[in-house]
Amino acid sequence: MKVLVAPDRFEPTVKPLAAAQAMARGLTHAIPTAVPILRPLTSGGEGTTDLAVRAGGGRIRHWDFSVPGHRSRPVKWAELPDGSIIFDAKDALGDPNHGAEPLFYSDSFPVGWMLQKALSLNPKRVLVSLGDVVVADGGLGLLRAFGVNVFGPDGKPVQGLRQLVTWQTYDFSQLNPSSIPILGLVDTKSSFQENVQNGTFRLDLLHNGLNQALDRLAQTFNQHVALPVSQIPGSAAGGGLGLALAFLGASFLSAGDYLADLWALPELLLDVDWVFTGCTTLGASVRDGAVGTVSRLARDYGVPAIALAAVLDKGHADLYDEGLSGIYPLLDRPRPTPSVWRSLATLIEHAAYRVGLWMQALSED
């Protein structure tokens, strides 16, 4: 029995590869003759660059991010065999702002700096993973690296969250977009405009009036390039990062789809009996993520797909339409949340063992 093991990460403690390894241990314990084929995926964010290199080859490198006003630190990136350069926005941005919400950033300039460094090498294209972060500057920091400036009432360039609320004018005359393709790897197909209008970002909770300021900024971008960049699917990723990249002419692709292609999953699905995937929470939010990707591929190739999950969120039943054949609980009994996070890898292994027994029974029938 061949089983394609292609999970996303199990937050907050188990990365995709570790999750795949735990699943494989459980399966082979239940079915000694099983042949697990490990192809971990991610929906974007931290670790995407590592998985891209693992899946497609290439070389991990580092640049020292060192500019006035920022602490010097190494930022990971990779050069892939096809001539592309990839990096994670989370690596570029570093630690979240002191005192802010987790993964919340008020200045996206480090991502623009990394983009300029990558583009200077004249690659085939630059891929930026946009998950795990929310920047609340509308991507202005990123665009500052490309010659875009927005000014406040005092006539000075807007920098930071509080000034953004009162921005007045802009200067796009120094805009220097790249002719090299930029691709944002995302976990959502929603647009920036949708998220602002629906209050999905909830940035107004962080600073009064910010959503309105971002909406006005998005409309300005739309008018400048005569294209509704804020309405492009995927432009909501990373808060303002997706909007800024769309303004520069970037396109967007699901990180799960990108990694599935690097792993050559369609070819593998011609010769496997089961697909085994999963993540911590299954719901509508993973539809465009790694679990959604592998489920749809399994459906298209007629292979039954089973997903592990600790939590079932709103919209999880829709994943059956996406291609899942079954959802299996990660927990065998109620447990305190801290205990679950401490022993998450072990719980994944034990759940995989139970799923393996079930797979074997169905195969024998």
TORMI-676415 format. One record per residue: residue number from 1; x, y, z of N, C-alpha, C in turn. Coordinates in steps of 0.1 Angstrom, whole numbers. Each point is the difference from the previous one (the first is absolute). Layout:
% TORMI-676415
NUM  X  Y  Z  X  Y  Z  X  Y  Z
...
% end
This chain:
% TORMI-676415
1  8  -12  0  -8  12  0  9  12  0
2  -2  9  -10  7  12  -1  -9  12  5
3  6  8  9  -8  11  5  8  13  -2
4  -6  10  -7  6  13  -1  -3  8  13
5  10  3  7  -2  8  13  4  14  -3
6  -10  9  0  2  14  -4  -7  9  9
7  4  1  12  -7  9  10  5  15  -1
8  -8  9  5  4  13  3  7  0  14
9  4  11  6  5  0  13  -12  -1  10
10  3  -5  12  -9  -1  11  4  11  10
11  -6  11  -1  3  11  9  -4  -3  15
12  8  5  10  11  9  -2  14  -6  0
13  1  -13  1  13  -6  3  6  -10  -10
14  -8  -5  -9  5  -10  -9  0  5  -15
15  12  0  -6  2  5  -13  -5  -11  -10
16  -2  3  -13  -5  -10  -9  9  -12  -1
17  13  1  -1  8  -12  -1  -1  -9  12
18  0  6  12  -1  -7  12  -14  -7  1
19  -10  7  -5  -14  -6  0  0  -12  -9
20  6  1  -12  0  -11  -10  8  -12  6
21  11  3  7  8  -11  6  -8  -7  11
22  -8  8  8  -8  -6  11  -11  -9  -7
23  -6  5  -10  -11  -8  -7  6  -13  -6
24  12  1  -5  6  -12  -6  3  -10  10
25  5  4  12  3  -9  11  -13  -7  4
26  -11  7  2  -12  -6  4  -5  -10  -10
27  0  4  -13  -5  -9  -11  8  -13  0
28  13  1  0  9  -12  -1  -1  -9  12
29  -4  6  12  -2  -8  11  -13  -8  -1
30  -10  6  -6  -13  -7  -2  1  -9  -12
31  7  4  -11  1  -8  -12  15  -2  -3
32  7  -10  5  15  -1  -3  4  0  -15
33  -10  -4  -8  3  -1  -15  -3  13  -7
34  -5  10  7  -4  13  -6  13  7  -4
35  -1  7  -11  11  8  -6  -5  15  0
36  4  7  11  -4  14  0  9  9  -8
37  -5  8  -8  7  9  -9  -1  14  6
38  10  6  6  -1  12  7  2  12  -9
39  -11  8  -1  1  12  -8  -7  12  8
40  6  5  10  -6  10  8  -2  13  -8
41  -11  6  4  -5  13  -7  -1  11  10
42  -2  12  -4  -4  11  8  -9  9  -7
43  -8  8  7  -9  10  -6  7  13  -1
44  13  1  2  7  12  -1  5  5  13
45  8  10  1  5  5  12  14  -6  3
46  3  0  13  13  -5  5  2  -14  -4
47  12  -3  -6  3  -14  -4  -3  -3  -14
48  -6  9  -8  -3  -3  -14  13  -1  -8
49  10  9  3  12  -1  -7  7  -13  2
50  1  -4  13  6  -13  3  -6  -12  -8
51  -14  0  0  -7  -11  -7  2  1  -15
52  1  12  -6  3  2  -14  13  -6  -4
53  10  2  9  13  -6  -3  0  -15  2
54  -7  -5  10  -1  -14  2  -7  -7  -12
55  -10  7  -5  -8  -6  -11  7  1  -13
56  6  11  -3  5  3  -14  15  1  -1
57  7  0  12  14  2  -1  3  15  1
58  13  3  0  4  14  1  9  2  12
59  3  12  4  9  3  10  -5  11  9
60  1  -3  13  -4  11  10  11  9  2
61  -3  13  0  10  10  3  -5  11  9
62  8  10  4  -4  10  9  6  14  -5
63  -8  10  2  4  14  -1  -1  6  14
64  10  9  3  -1  8  12  -8  12  -2
65  -12  1  6  -9  12  -1  6  10  9
66  6  11  -5  6  10  8  -2  14  -6
67  -10  7  5  -3  14  -5  -2  8  12
68  1  13  -1  -2  9  11  -14  -1  6
69  -1  -1  13  -12  -2  7  -5  -14  2
70  8  -10  -5  -3  -14  1  12  -7  6
71  -2  -10  8  10  -8  6  5  -10  -11
72  14  -1  -1  6  -9  -10  -4  -15  4
73  -4  -7  -10  -3  -14  2  0  -8  -13
74  2  -13  0  0  -8  -12  -14  -3  -5
75  -2  0  -13  -13  -3  -5  2  -12  -10
76  -8  -10  1  2  -12  -8  -7  2  -14
77  7  -5  -10  -6  -1  -13  6  -12  -8
78  -5  -3  -11  5  -12  -7  -1  3  -15
79  10  -6  -7  1  0  -15  -4  -14  -4
80  -10  0  -9  -6  -13  -4  6  -4  -14
81  0  -13  -3  6  -5  -12  -6  7  -13
82  -13  4  0  -6  7  -12  4  14  -1
83  9  5  9  4  14  -1  -8  10  8
84  -10  -5  7  -8  8  9  7  3  13
85  -3  10  7  4  3  14  -13  1  8
86  1  -6  12  -12  -1  9  5  4  14
87  -9  7  7  2  3  14  -14  2  7
88  0  -2  13  -12  1  8  -1  15  6
89  -11  6  -2  -2  13  6  2  0  15
90  -3  -11  6  2  -1  15  14  1  3
91  9  -6  -7  14  1  2  5  14  -2
92  -5  7  -11  5  13  -3  -4  10  11
93  -12  -1  6  -6  9  10  6  -2  13
94  5  -12  3  6  -3  13  -11  -1  11
95  4  4  12  -9  -2  12  -11  11  -1
96  -12  -3  5  -11  10  0  4  12  8
97  -7  11  -2  2  12  7  -2  -2  15
98  9  6  8  -1  -2  15  -14  6  4
99  -7  -9  8  -12  4  6  -12  -1  -10
100  2  -4  -12  -11  -1  -10  -6  -15  1
101  -10  -1  -7  -6  -14  -1  10  -9  -7
102  -1  -13  3  9  -9  -7  0  1  -15
103  11  0  -6  2  0  -15  -6  13  -6
104  -1  11  8  -5  12  -6  12  10  -2
105  0  6  -11  12  9  -4  -6  13  -5
106  7  11  4  -4  13  -5  8  5  -11
107  11  -6  -4  9  4  -11  4  -11  -8
108  -4  0  -13  3  -11  -9  13  2  -8
109  8  10  3  11  4  -8  10  -12  -1
110  2  -8  10  10  -12  -2  -4  -9  -11
111  -13  -2  -3  -3  -8  -12  3  7  -13
112  -2  13  -1  5  7  -11  15  0  -2
113  7  1  11  15  -1  -1  4  -14  -5
114  -6  -10  5  3  -14  -5  -4  -1  -15
115  -11  5  -4  -4  -1  -14  11  7  -9
116  4  12  4  10  7  -8  13  -8  -1
117  4  -6  11  12  -8  0  -1  -12  -9
118  -12  -6  1  -2  -12  -9  -1  4  -15
119  -7  11  -3  -1  4  -14  14  5  -6
120  9  4  9  13  5  -5  8  -12  -6
121  -4  -12  4  7  -12  -5  -5  -4  -14
122  -10  7  -5  -6  -3  -13  -5  -15  0
123  -8  -4  9  -5  -14  0  -11  -1  -11
124  -5  -13  -2  -11  -3  -9  -12  7  6
125  -2  -1  13  -12  6  7  4  0  15
126  -8  7  8  2  1  14  -14  -5  7
127  1  -9  9  -11  -5  7  0  4  14
128  -11  6  5  0  5  14  -12  -8  7
129  3  -7  11  -10  -6  7  -6  10  10
130  -13  2  0  -7  11  7  -7  -4  12
131  1  -13  5  -8  -4  11  7  3  13
132  -8  -1  11  5  1  14  3  15  4
133  -3  9  -8  2  14  4  -12  9  -4
134  -2  11  7  -9  10  -4  7  14  1
135  2  7  -11  6  13  1  -12  10  -2
136  1  10  8  -11  10  1  3  13  -6
137  11  1  -9  3  12  -6  -4  1  -15
138  -9  -10  -3  -5  0  -14  11  -4  -10
139  11  -5  5  11  -3  -9  9  12  -3
140  -2  11  6  7  12  -3  15  -2  2
141  4  -7  11  14  -2  2  6  -8  -11
142  -6  -10  -5  5  -8  -11  1  9  -12
143  -10  8  -3  0  9  -12  10  11  1
144  4  4  13  10  10  1  13  -4  -6
145  3  -13  0  12  -5  -6  0  1  -15
146  -12  3  -6  -2  1  -14  -3  14  -5
147  2  10  9  -1  14  -3  -14  6  2
148  -9  -7  7  -13  5  3  0  7  14
149  -6  12  0  -1  7  13  -14  6  2
150  -5  -1  12  -13  5  4  2  10  11
151  -6  12  0  3  10  9  -11  3  10
152  3  5  12  -10  4  10  -3  15  -1
153  -7  5  9  -4  14  0  12  9  1
154  11  -4  6  12  8  2  9  0  -12
155  -4  -8  -11  8  0  -12  11  -10  1
156  1  -7  11  11  -10  1  -5  -14  -3
157  9  -9  -6  -4  -13  -3  -6  -8  11
158  -11  -7  -2  -6  -8  10  8  -12  3
159  3  -2  13  7  -12  4  -6  -5  13
160  -5  -12  0  -6  -6  12  -15  1  0
161  -5  -6  10  -15  -3  1  -8  13  3
162  4  8  9  -8  11  5  0  11  -11
163  11  2  -7  0  10  -11  -9  -4  -12
164  -1  -13  -2  -8  -4  -11  -14  4  0
165  -6  1  12  -14  4  2  -3  14  -6
166  10  9  0  -2  13  -4  7  4  -13
167  3  -10  -9  8  3  -12  -9  9  -9
168  7  8  -8  -7  11  -8  3  -2  -15
169  13  0  -3  4  0  -14  10  -11  -3
170  3  -1  -13  9  -11  -4  9  5  -11
171  11  -7  -2  9  3  -11  5  -14  -6
172  -6  -3  -12  4  -13  -6  10  3  -12
173  5  12  -1  8  4  -11  13  -8  -1
174  5  -4  12  13  -8  0  -2  -15  0
175  -13  -4  -2  -2  -14  0  8  -8  -10
176  7  -10  5  9  -8  -9  -3  -15  1
177  -11  -4  -6  -4  -14  0  10  -9  -7
178  0  -12  3  9  -9  -7  -7  -7  -12
179  8  -3  -10  -5  -8  -11  1  -15  2
180  6  -4  11  1  -14  4  -12  -4  7
181  -6  -11  -3  -13  -4  6  2  -2  15
182  -10  4  7  -1  -2  15  -13  -8  3
183  2  -11  8  -11  -9  3  -2  -1  15
184  -12  4  4  -3  -1  15  -6  -14  2
185  5  -7  10  -5  -13  4  -9  2  12
186  -13  -4  -2  -10  4  10  -8  -12  5
187  -8  2  10  -9  -10  5  -14  4  -1
188  -3  11  -7  -14  5  -1  -1  6  -14
189  -12  -1  -6  -3  6  -13  -8  12  2
190  -2  5  12  -8  12  2  8  12  -4
191  -7  11  -3  6  12  -4  2  10  11
192  9  10  -1  2  10  10  -13  8  2
193  -7  3  -11  -12  8  1  -10  -7  8
194  -2  -13  -2  -10  -8  7  3  0  15
195  13  -1  3  4  -1  15  -2  13  7
196  3  11  -7  -2  14  6  -15  3  2
197  -8  -3  -11  -14  3  1  -7  -9  10
198  4  -12  1  -7  -9  10  6  1  14
199  10  8  1  7  1  14  7  -13  3
200  4  -8  -9  7  -13  3  13  2  6
201  7  11  -4  13  2  6  -1  4  15
202  -11  7  3  -2  5  14  11  9  4
203  6  7  -9  10  10  3  -5  12  8
204  -13  2  -1  -6  11  7  1  -2  15
205  2  -13  4  1  -2  14  14  4  5
206  10  1  -9  13  3  4  2  15  -1
207  -7  7  -9  1  14  0  -12  6  -7
208  -7  9  7  -13  5  -6  2  7  -13
209  -8  -4  -10  0  7  -13  10  -7  -10
210  7  -10  4  10  -6  -9  -7  -7  -12
211  -11  -7  2  -6  -6  -11  -4  10  -11
212  -6  11  5  -4  11  -10  12  5  -8
213  11  2  7  12  5  -6  6  -10  -10
214  -1  -13  3  5  -10  -9  -9  -1  -12
215  -13  2  2  -10  -1  -11  3  11  -10
216  3  12  5  3  12  -8  13  -2  -8
217  10  -6  7  13  -3  -6  -2  -10  -12
218  -8  -10  3  -3  -10  -10  -6  6  -13
219  -10  9  2  -7  6  -11  10  9  -8
220  10  6  7  10  9  -6  9  -9  -9
221  4  -12  5  8  -9  -8  -8  -4  -12
222  -13  -4  1  -8  -4  -11  0  11  -11
223  -2  12  4  -1  11  -10  13  3  -7
224  11  -2  8  13  4  -6  4  -10  -11
225  -3  -12  1  4  -10  -10  -12  -4  -9
226  -11  6  2  -12  -2  -8  -4  -15  0
227  2  -6  12  -2  -15  1  -5  -2  15
228  -10  -7  2  -5  -2  14  9  -9  8
229  12  4  3  10  -9  6  -5  -5  13
230  -8  8  7  -5  -4  13  -11  -11  -1
231  -5  -3  -12  -10  -10  -2  6  -13  -5
232  13  -1  -2  6  -12  -5  0  -11  11
233  -5  -12  -4  0  -11  10  14  -2  5
234  1  -1  13  13  -2  6  7  13  6
235  -6  12  -4  7  12  4  -2  3  15
236  -9  -7  6  -2  2  15  11  -7  8
237  8  -9  -6  10  -7  8  10  9  6
238  3  -3  13  10  8  7  -4  14  4
239  -13  2  0  -5  14  3  3  9  -12
240  9  9  1  3  9  -11  10  -5  -10
241  7  -11  3  10  -6  -9  -5  -4  -13
242  -12  -7  0  -6  -4  -13  -4  12  -8
243  -5  11  6  -4  12  -7  12  6  -6
244  11  2  7  12  6  -5  5  -8  -12
245  1  -13  1  5  -8  -11  -9  0  -12
246  -13  1  2  -9  1  -11  2  13  -7
247  3  11  7  3  13  -5  13  -1  -9
248  9  -8  4  12  -2  -8  -1  -10  -12
249  -13  -5  -1  -2  -9  -12  1  -15  3
250  1  -3  13  2  -14  4  -13  -8  -3
251  2  -13  -1  -11  -9  0  0  -9  12
252  -10  -8  2  -1  -7  13  -4  -15  -3
253  6  -9  8  -3  -14  -2  0  -6  14
254  -9  -10  2  -1  -7  12  14  -7  3
255  5  2  12  13  -7  4  -2  -15  -1
256  -11  -5  4  -3  -14  -1  1  -5  -15
257  -6  7  -9  1  -4  -14  15  1  -5
258  7  10  4  14  1  -4  8  -11  4
259  -1  -4  13  8  -11  6  -4  -13  -6
260  -13  -2  -2  -5  -12  -6  6  -2  -14
261  2  10  -7  6  -1  -13  15  -3  1
262  7  6  10  14  -3  2  2  -15  4
263  -9  -5  8  0  -14  4  -4  -9  -11
264  -6  5  -11  -6  -9  -10  -10  -9  5
265  -9  6  8  -11  -9  6  -9  -6  -10
266  -4  6  -11  -8  -6  -10  5  -14  -5
267  14  0  -2  6  -13  -5  -1  -10  11
268  3  4  13  0  -9  11  -14  -6  2
269  -11  8  -2  -13  -5  2  -5  -11  -10
270  8  -2  -10  -3  -11  -9  3  -13  5
271  8  0  11  5  -13  6  -1  -1  15
272  -10  6  6  -2  -1  14  -14  -5  3
273  -2  -6  12  -13  -5  3  -8  9  9
274  7  8  8  -6  10  9  7  13  0
275  -7  10  4  7  13  3  -3  4  15
276  10  4  7  -2  3  15  6  14  2
277  -9  9  4  3  14  2  -5  4  14
278  0  13  2  -5  5  13  6  13  4
279  -6  7  10  5  12  7  -8  1  13
280  4  10  8  -7  1  13  -15  3  -1
281  -3  9  -8  -14  4  -2  -5  -1  -14
282  -11  -8  -2  -6  -1  -13  -12  8  -1
283  -1  9  -10  -11  8  -2  1  7  -14
284  -9  10  -2  0  7  -12  14  7  -3
285  7  3  11  13  8  -1  11  -8  -7
286  -2  -14  0  11  -8  -6  -4  -4  -15
287  -11  5  -5  -4  -4  -13  10  4  -11
288  7  11  2  10  5  -10  14  -4  5
289  1  -7  11  13  -4  5  4  -14  -4
290  10  -5  7  6  -13  -4  -10  -12  0
291  -8  0  11  -10  -11  1  -10  0  -12
292  -4  12  -3  -9  2  -12  6  -4  -13
293  13  3  -1  8  -4  -12  0  -15  -2
294  5  -6  10  2  -15  -1  -13  -7  -1
295  -11  5  6  -13  -6  -1  -5  0  -14
296  1  12  -6  -5  1  -14  8  -9  -9
297  13  -1  2  8  -8  -9  -4  -15  2
298  -2  -4  12  -4  -14  3  -14  -2  -7
299  -9  9  1  -13  -1  -6  2  -2  -15
300  8  8  -6  2  0  -15  6  -13  -5
301  8  -7  9  7  -12  -4  -7  -12  6
302  -12  2  7  -7  -11  5  6  -8  11
303  8  7  9  7  -6  11  -7  5  13
304  -4  -9  9  -7  4  12  10  8  9
305  -5  11  6  9  9  8  -6  1  14
306  8  -2  10  -4  1  14  8  12  6
307  -6  8  8  6  11  7  -1  -2  15
308  11  3  7  0  1  15  -4  14  4
309  -7  2  11  -2  14  5  -3  -1  15
310  4  10  7  -3  1  14  -12  8  2
311  -3  10  -9  -12  9  1  -7  0  -13
312  -13  -1  1  -9  2  -12  -6  14  0
313  3  8  -10  -5  14  0  -11  1  -10
314  -6  12  0  -11  2  -10  4  -3  -14
315  -8  -7  -7  3  -3  -14  8  -12  -3
316  3  -8  11  8  -12  -2  -7  -10  -8
317  -14  -1  0  -7  -10  -8  2  3  -15
318  2  13  -4  2  3  -14  13  -7  -5
319  9  -4  8  12  -6  -4  -2  -14  -6
320  -12  -6  3  -3  -12  -7  -3  2  -15
321  -6  12  -3  -2  3  -14  13  3  -7
322  10  5  8  13  2  -6  8  -12  -3
323  -4  -12  6  7  -12  -3  3  -9  12
324  -2  5  12  3  -8  12  -10  -12  1
325  5  -12  3  -8  -12  2  -4  -1  14
326  8  5  9  -2  -1  14  8  9  9
327  -5  4  11  7  8  10  1  -8  13
328  12  -1  5  2  -9  12  5  9  11
329  -6  -2  12  4  8  12  14  -3  4
330  8  11  3  13  -1  6  0  -6  14
331  -10  4  8  -1  -3  14  -8  -13  2
332  4  -9  8  -8  -11  4  -9  2  12
333  3  11  7  -9  3  11  3  15  4
334  -9  6  8  2  14  3  13  2  8
335  8  10  -4  12  3  7  2  15  2
336  7  5  10  3  14  2  8  5  -11
337  -3  12  -5  7  6  -11  15  0  2
338  5  4  11  15  0  1  6  -14  -2
339  -7  -10  5  5  -14  -1  0  -4  -15
340  -10  5  -8  -1  -3  -14  12  6  -7
341  3  13  3  12  6  -8  13  -6  4
342  1  -5  13  13  -6  4  3  -13  -7
343  -11  -7  -2  1  -14  -5  -6  -2  -14
344  0  11  -8  -6  0  -13  5  -10  -10
345  13  -1  0  6  -10  -10  -4  -14  4
346  0  -3  13  -4  -14  4  -14  -2  -3
347  -9  10  2  -14  -2  -3  -2  -2  -15
348  7  7  -8  -1  -3  -14  4  -14  -4
349  11  -5  6  4  -14  -2  -10  -10  4
350  -6  2  12  -10  -9  5  -13  0  -9
351  -4  12  -4  -11  1  -9  2  -6  -13
352  13  1  -5  3  -6  -13  0  -15  1
353  3  -5  12  0  -15  2  -15  -5  -1
354  -9  8  7  -14  -4  -1  -5  1  -14
355  4  10  -7  -5  1  -14  6  -11  -9
356  13  -4  3  6  -11  -7  -8  -13  2
357  -5  -3  12  -8  -12  2  -12  0  -8
358  -6  12  0  -13  2  -8  3  -2  -15
359  11  6  -5  4  -1  -14  2  -15  -4
360  6  -7  9  3  -14  -3  -13  -8  0
361  -9  2  9  -12  -7  0  -9  3  -12
362  0  12  -5  -7  3  -12  7  -6  -12
363  13  -1  0  7  -6  -12  -3  -14  0
364  -1  -7  11  -2  -14  0  -14  -4  -4
365  -10  10  2  -13  -2  -4  -1  0  -16
% end
